Amino acid sequence: MTVEPDAGHRIDIIVNRHRVRVIHGGITIADTLAALTVSETGCPDVFYFPRADVNMARLERSERTSTCPHKGSAAYFHLRTEDGRIEDAAWSYEAPHETVRGIGGYLAFDVQRVDRIDQTS
């Protein structure tokens, strides 16, 4: 699916058939064969995980929100670890704009707030 909200901005949502995992502190937080890879103009690719493949018991909803003019409003989640809470480690577009509805309810993780996000064959 390709989204072109304006002439200079593009969003591609690609079904990713590889195994994608989020690992932090040696614990697997998310593990899926059904990720979406979102490629957006000017941004690094981001993996979005179906909630069914995320350990939701490790996440706690944050009060933080943000708005993207191309995707809509994002809700954030803290990651609970054995060493404490990692603030706003993940986000979700729970009601994204119609043009990117495919990411609705999926979760993405901030690569700078978790130890690893791996994609394998």
BAMINU-900239 format. One record per residue: residue number from 1; x, y, z of N, C-alpha, C, O in turn. Coordinates in nm, 3 decimals. Each point is the difference from the previous one (the first is absolute). Layout:
(NUM (X Y Z) (X Y Z) (X Y Z) (X Y Z))
...
//
This chain:
(1 (0.085 -0.118 0.000) (-0.085 0.118 0.000) (0.090 0.123 0.000) (0.090 0.010 0.083))
(2 (-0.113 0.084 -0.172) (0.076 0.124 -0.006) (-0.094 0.116 0.025) (-0.109 0.008 -0.056))
(3 (0.154 0.082 0.142) (-0.078 0.117 0.035) (0.077 0.122 -0.046) (0.119 0.012 0.029))
(4 (-0.183 0.077 -0.099) (0.064 0.123 -0.043) (-0.087 0.119 0.039) (-0.072 0.055 -0.083))
(5 (0.079 -0.013 0.214) (-0.084 0.110 0.047) (0.032 0.133 -0.068) (-0.089 0.083 -0.017))
(6 (0.214 -0.063 -0.021) (0.036 0.119 -0.076) (0.113 -0.038 -0.094) (0.059 -0.108 0.013))
(7 (-0.029 0.194 -0.105) (0.095 -0.033 -0.106) (0.139 -0.036 0.053) (0.070 -0.081 -0.061))
(8 (-0.029 0.139 0.174) (0.134 -0.025 0.050) (0.010 -0.103 0.109) (0.108 -0.023 0.054))
(9 (-0.218 -0.042 -0.020) (0.000 -0.095 0.111) (-0.064 -0.131 -0.043) (-0.105 -0.002 -0.064))
(10 (0.170 -0.107 0.101) (-0.050 -0.132 -0.038) (0.011 -0.095 0.119) (0.097 0.005 0.075))
(11 (-0.197 -0.091 -0.058) (0.001 -0.104 0.102) (-0.033 -0.132 -0.068) (-0.104 -0.014 -0.064))
(12 (0.194 -0.083 0.078) (-0.024 -0.135 -0.051) (-0.017 -0.092 0.120) (0.082 0.001 0.092))
(13 (-0.188 -0.081 -0.092) (-0.026 -0.099 0.104) (0.015 -0.136 -0.067) (-0.078 -0.037 -0.088))
(14 (0.180 -0.038 0.132) (0.034 -0.127 -0.063) (-0.020 -0.113 0.101) (0.049 0.007 0.112))
(15 (-0.121 -0.111 -0.152) (-0.014 -0.119 0.085) (0.137 -0.068 0.004) (0.057 -0.033 -0.104))
(16 (-0.007 0.014 0.224) (0.134 -0.056 0.021) (-0.015 -0.147 0.041) (-0.055 -0.028 0.107))
(17 (0.102 -0.062 -0.187) (-0.015 -0.144 0.027) (0.121 -0.059 0.073) (0.008 -0.122 0.018))
(18 (0.085 0.206 0.024) (0.115 -0.047 0.078) (-0.036 -0.003 0.148) (-0.099 0.060 0.042))
(19 (0.179 -0.130 0.035) (-0.018 0.003 0.146) (0.060 0.130 0.051) (0.115 0.032 -0.030))
(20 (-0.194 0.042 0.107) (0.047 0.126 0.057) (-0.024 -0.007 0.151) (-0.108 -0.037 0.045))
(21 (0.211 0.073 0.032) (-0.007 -0.008 0.146) (0.051 0.128 0.063) (0.089 0.067 -0.052))
(22 (-0.147 -0.034 0.167) (0.049 0.106 0.087) (0.053 -0.069 0.125) (-0.072 -0.076 0.065))
(23 (0.199 0.103 -0.033) (0.062 -0.063 0.116) (0.060 0.111 0.087) (0.068 0.089 -0.049))
(24 (-0.097 -0.099 0.178) (0.057 0.097 0.095) (0.035 -0.072 0.130) (-0.082 -0.073 0.055))
(25 (0.204 0.094 -0.008) (0.043 -0.064 0.123) (-0.003 -0.151 -0.010) (-0.021 -0.069 0.100))
(26 (0.042 0.015 -0.220) (-0.001 -0.143 -0.021) (-0.140 -0.060 -0.008) (-0.013 -0.122 -0.012))
(27 (-0.090 0.204 0.019) (-0.138 -0.047 -0.003) (-0.064 0.040 -0.132) (0.012 0.115 -0.044))
(28 (-0.080 -0.209 -0.019) (-0.071 0.029 -0.125) (-0.132 0.069 0.034) (-0.085 -0.056 0.069))
(29 (0.071 0.177 -0.119) (-0.119 0.081 0.024) (-0.103 -0.022 -0.111) (-0.120 0.001 0.025))
(30 (0.169 -0.019 -0.145) (-0.088 -0.024 -0.116) (0.069 -0.097 -0.094) (0.122 0.003 -0.016))
(31 (-0.201 -0.090 -0.046) (0.054 -0.101 -0.091) (-0.110 -0.033 -0.101) (-0.106 -0.052 0.038))
(32 (0.130 0.082 -0.165) (-0.106 -0.017 -0.099) (0.053 -0.042 -0.136) (0.115 0.024 -0.035))
(33 (-0.203 -0.088 -0.038) (0.021 -0.027 -0.143) (-0.099 0.082 -0.082) (-0.017 -0.025 -0.119))
(34 (-0.047 0.123 0.184) (-0.105 0.080 -0.066) (0.021 0.149 0.021) (-0.096 0.076 0.012))
(35 (0.221 -0.033 -0.009) (0.028 0.143 0.017) (-0.035 0.077 -0.128) (-0.012 -0.057 -0.108))
(36 (-0.005 0.186 0.125) (-0.010 0.092 -0.113) (0.125 0.086 0.003) (0.042 0.044 0.107))
(37 (0.018 -0.020 -0.221) (0.111 0.092 -0.011) (-0.054 0.128 -0.061) (-0.056 -0.001 -0.109))
(38 (0.075 0.112 0.180) (-0.048 0.129 -0.048) (0.121 0.081 -0.045) (0.088 0.031 0.080))
(39 (-0.086 0.004 -0.207) (0.104 0.084 -0.059) (-0.063 0.136 -0.029) (-0.094 0.011 -0.078))
(40 (0.149 0.091 0.142) (-0.057 0.134 -0.012) (0.110 0.096 -0.043) (0.113 -0.007 0.049))
(41 (-0.147 0.096 -0.139) (0.095 0.101 -0.049) (0.071 0.068 0.117) (-0.065 0.051 0.091))
(42 (0.198 -0.051 -0.095) (0.081 0.070 0.099) (0.016 -0.070 0.133) (0.059 0.055 0.092))
(43 (-0.111 -0.179 -0.080) (0.007 -0.073 0.127) (0.058 -0.139 -0.024) (-0.015 -0.057 -0.108))
(44 (0.082 0.001 0.210) (0.043 -0.140 -0.014) (-0.122 -0.092 0.002) (-0.104 0.035 0.055))
(45 (0.117 -0.153 -0.116) (-0.108 -0.097 0.003) (-0.035 -0.035 0.144) (0.087 -0.004 0.086))
(46 (-0.216 -0.022 -0.062) (-0.049 -0.036 0.134) (-0.081 -0.128 -0.013) (-0.083 -0.014 -0.089))
(47 (0.109 -0.081 0.182) (-0.078 -0.123 0.007) (-0.120 0.023 0.091) (0.014 0.055 0.109))
(48 (-0.132 -0.097 -0.154) (-0.122 0.006 0.080) (-0.044 -0.144 0.029) (-0.007 -0.083 -0.090))
(49 (-0.022 0.055 0.218) (-0.032 -0.134 0.047) (-0.148 -0.014 0.033) (-0.058 0.090 0.061))
(50 (-0.004 -0.202 -0.103) (-0.137 -0.025 0.045) (0.001 -0.019 0.153) (0.090 -0.064 0.054))
(51 (-0.189 0.119 0.014) (-0.005 -0.011 0.146) (0.000 -0.144 0.048) (0.052 -0.029 0.108))
(52 (-0.109 -0.061 -0.185) (-0.003 -0.141 0.041) (0.140 -0.059 0.013) (0.018 -0.101 0.068))
(53 (0.081 0.164 -0.131) (0.138 -0.049 0.003) (0.091 0.083 0.089) (0.122 -0.011 -0.007))
(54 (-0.182 0.095 0.091) (0.073 0.085 0.094) (-0.039 -0.042 0.142) (-0.117 -0.026 0.027))
(55 (0.215 0.021 0.062) (-0.029 -0.029 0.140) (-0.059 0.127 0.062) (0.072 0.083 0.055))
(56 (-0.204 -0.069 -0.066) (-0.068 0.121 0.045) (0.008 0.018 0.151) (-0.017 0.112 0.049))
(57 (0.043 -0.219 0.026) (0.015 0.012 0.146) (0.122 0.084 0.036) (0.010 0.051 0.111))
(58 (0.083 -0.038 -0.204) (0.120 0.081 0.023) (-0.020 0.148 -0.035) (0.086 0.083 0.029))
(59 (-0.200 -0.051 -0.090) (-0.023 0.138 -0.042) (-0.103 0.067 0.090) (-0.094 -0.063 0.048))
(60 (0.115 0.192 -0.028) (-0.089 0.082 0.082) (-0.028 0.128 -0.078) (0.093 0.068 -0.043))
(61 (-0.219 -0.036 0.025) (-0.035 0.119 -0.079) (0.057 0.125 0.064) (-0.011 0.021 0.121))
(62 (0.071 0.061 -0.202) (0.057 0.128 0.040) (-0.105 0.110 -0.016) (-0.100 -0.020 -0.069))
(63 (0.121 0.131 0.131) (-0.087 0.116 -0.023) (0.039 0.075 -0.127) (-0.076 0.084 -0.048))
(64 (0.193 -0.114 -0.005) (0.050 0.071 -0.119) (-0.079 -0.039 -0.124) (-0.037 -0.116 -0.020))
(65 (0.012 0.214 -0.062) (-0.056 -0.019 -0.134) (0.076 0.092 -0.094) (0.064 0.095 0.043))
(66 (-0.073 -0.123 -0.170) (0.056 0.090 -0.100) (-0.088 -0.009 -0.124) (-0.082 -0.092 -0.013))
(67 (0.099 0.186 -0.076) (-0.079 0.002 -0.122) (0.093 0.009 -0.119) (0.088 0.086 -0.006))
(68 (-0.109 -0.174 -0.088) (0.072 0.002 -0.127) (-0.100 0.045 -0.106) (-0.110 -0.055 -0.007))
(69 (0.145 0.154 -0.074) (-0.096 0.047 -0.101) (-0.036 -0.107 -0.103) (-0.102 0.011 -0.068))
(70 (0.187 -0.114 0.055) (-0.023 -0.103 -0.101) (-0.064 -0.127 0.055) (-0.065 -0.075 -0.074))
(71 (0.084 0.050 0.206) (-0.051 -0.125 0.057) (-0.110 0.022 0.105) (-0.084 -0.087 0.018))
(72 (0.084 0.199 0.049) (-0.101 0.027 0.102) (0.059 0.008 0.139) (0.117 0.032 0.017))
(73 (-0.200 -0.062 0.085) (0.042 0.010 0.140) (0.059 -0.131 0.048) (-0.056 -0.108 -0.023))
(74 (0.170 0.118 0.090) (0.068 -0.118 0.055) (-0.012 0.000 0.151) (0.014 0.103 0.066))
(75 (-0.041 -0.221 -0.011) (0.003 -0.022 0.145) (0.131 -0.071 0.031) (0.049 -0.080 -0.080))
(76 (0.009 0.109 0.196) (0.129 -0.057 0.038) (-0.015 -0.096 0.116) (-0.097 0.003 0.076))
(77 (0.198 -0.091 -0.064) (0.003 -0.101 0.106) (0.138 -0.005 0.063) (0.102 0.008 -0.070))
(78 (-0.098 -0.021 0.202) (0.124 -0.025 0.073) (0.026 -0.151 -0.003) (-0.094 -0.080 -0.005))
(79 (0.220 0.044 0.007) (0.039 -0.141 0.008) (0.045 -0.030 0.142) (0.093 0.063 0.051))
(80 (-0.159 -0.160 0.013) (0.038 -0.041 0.135) (0.104 -0.111 -0.009) (-0.022 -0.102 -0.064))
(81 (0.136 0.125 0.129) (0.108 -0.099 0.000) (0.039 -0.031 0.144) (-0.047 0.064 0.094))
(82 (0.132 -0.163 -0.078) (0.051 -0.034 0.132) (0.081 0.114 0.060) (0.011 0.011 0.122))
(83 (0.044 0.075 -0.206) (0.083 0.112 0.045) (-0.077 0.131 0.012) (0.060 0.104 0.027))
(84 (-0.190 -0.108 -0.048) (-0.080 0.122 0.009) (-0.078 0.023 -0.128) (-0.010 -0.086 -0.086))
(85 (-0.045 0.204 0.078) (-0.087 0.036 -0.112) (0.077 0.081 -0.103) (0.076 0.091 0.035))
(86 (-0.095 -0.125 -0.162) (0.056 0.076 -0.110) (-0.113 0.084 -0.057) (-0.097 -0.052 -0.054))
(87 (0.111 0.182 0.068) (-0.104 0.094 -0.039) (-0.023 -0.001 -0.151) (0.095 0.003 -0.079))
(88 (-0.222 -0.007 0.041) (-0.042 0.019 -0.139) (0.081 -0.084 -0.100) (0.048 0.051 -0.101))
(89 (-0.033 -0.178 0.133) (0.081 -0.090 -0.082) (-0.074 -0.048 -0.125) (0.063 -0.048 -0.095))
(90 (-0.196 0.060 0.094) (-0.078 -0.049 -0.114) (-0.114 0.097 -0.027) (-0.038 0.080 0.086))
(91 (-0.016 -0.089 -0.207) (-0.115 0.084 -0.034) (-0.093 -0.076 -0.093) (0.037 -0.102 -0.059))
(92 (-0.159 0.153 0.049) (-0.101 -0.061 -0.083) (-0.093 0.107 -0.057) (-0.037 0.094 0.070))
(93 (0.001 -0.111 -0.195) (-0.104 0.083 -0.061) (-0.128 -0.082 0.009) (-0.024 -0.087 -0.084))
(94 (-0.056 0.114 0.184) (-0.118 -0.082 0.024) (-0.116 0.035 -0.092) (-0.087 -0.084 -0.026))
(95 (0.086 0.205 -0.024) (-0.100 0.043 -0.098) (0.071 0.086 -0.104) (-0.021 0.121 -0.006))
(96 (0.107 -0.184 -0.077) (0.079 0.078 -0.096) (-0.087 0.059 -0.111) (-0.115 -0.039 -0.018))
(97 (0.175 0.133 -0.054) (-0.068 0.054 -0.118) (-0.035 -0.115 -0.095) (0.070 -0.101 -0.005))
(98 (-0.175 0.119 -0.069) (-0.049 -0.103 -0.092) (0.108 -0.047 -0.097) (0.004 -0.118 -0.035))
(99 (0.083 0.207 -0.007) (0.103 -0.035 -0.097) (0.104 -0.098 0.054) (0.072 -0.062 -0.078))
(100 (-0.063 0.049 0.212) (0.096 -0.094 0.060) (-0.071 -0.093 0.100) (0.060 -0.043 0.099))
(101 (-0.186 0.014 -0.125) (-0.080 -0.078 0.094) (0.062 -0.137 0.031) (-0.031 -0.059 0.103))
(102 (0.117 0.009 -0.189) (0.063 -0.130 0.021) (0.084 -0.011 0.126) (0.022 -0.110 0.050))
(103 (0.027 0.223 0.001) (0.082 -0.005 0.123) (-0.084 0.015 0.126) (0.054 -0.003 0.110))
(104 (-0.183 0.019 -0.125) (-0.088 0.022 0.114) (0.011 -0.111 0.104) (-0.018 -0.118 -0.031))
(105 (0.049 0.157 0.155) (0.009 -0.095 0.109) (0.132 -0.074 0.010) (0.025 -0.065 0.101))
(106 (0.059 0.074 -0.201) (0.132 -0.062 0.007) (0.089 0.084 0.093) (-0.030 0.117 0.026))
(107 (0.137 -0.177 0.023) (0.095 0.069 0.088) (0.136 0.009 -0.066) (0.046 -0.095 -0.065))
(108 (0.019 0.209 0.082) (0.137 0.019 -0.046) (0.086 0.033 0.122) (-0.049 0.058 0.097))
(109 (0.175 -0.095 -0.103) (0.093 0.023 0.111) (0.111 0.095 -0.042) (0.048 -0.005 -0.113))
(110 (-0.009 0.092 0.205) (0.108 0.096 -0.023) (0.132 -0.075 0.006) (0.037 -0.052 0.106))
(111 (0.035 0.046 -0.217) (0.125 -0.076 -0.007) (0.106 0.053 0.097) (0.093 -0.072 0.035))
(112 (-0.107 0.195 0.009) (0.097 0.057 0.093) (-0.035 -0.027 0.146) (0.078 0.032 0.089))
(113 (-0.196 -0.091 -0.065) (-0.043 -0.026 0.138) (-0.002 -0.148 0.036) (-0.018 -0.035 0.117))
(114 (0.038 -0.052 -0.214) (0.009 -0.144 0.026) (0.137 -0.048 -0.047) (0.067 0.066 -0.080))
(115 (-0.026 -0.182 0.131) (0.133 -0.051 -0.035) (0.013 -0.038 -0.146) (0.097 0.035 -0.066))
(116 (-0.199 -0.108 0.015) (0.010 -0.048 -0.138) (-0.136 -0.015 -0.063) (-0.098 -0.034 0.065))
(117 (0.095 0.061 -0.194) (-0.113 -0.040 -0.084) (0.064 -0.076 -0.115) (0.070 0.058 -0.083))
(118 (-0.097 -0.189 0.080) (0.064 -0.089 -0.098) (-0.099 -0.044 -0.106) (-0.117 -0.027 0.029))
(119 (0.166 0.021 -0.151) (-0.075 -0.063 -0.109) (0.084 -0.114 -0.053) (0.115 0.020 -0.040))
(120 (-0.172 -0.141 0.039) (0.071 -0.117 -0.052) (-0.088 -0.066 -0.106) (-0.117 0.033 -0.016))
(121 (0.178 -0.127 -0.055) (-0.075 -0.066 -0.107) (-0.095 -0.105 0.052) (-0.069 -0.064 -0.079))
//
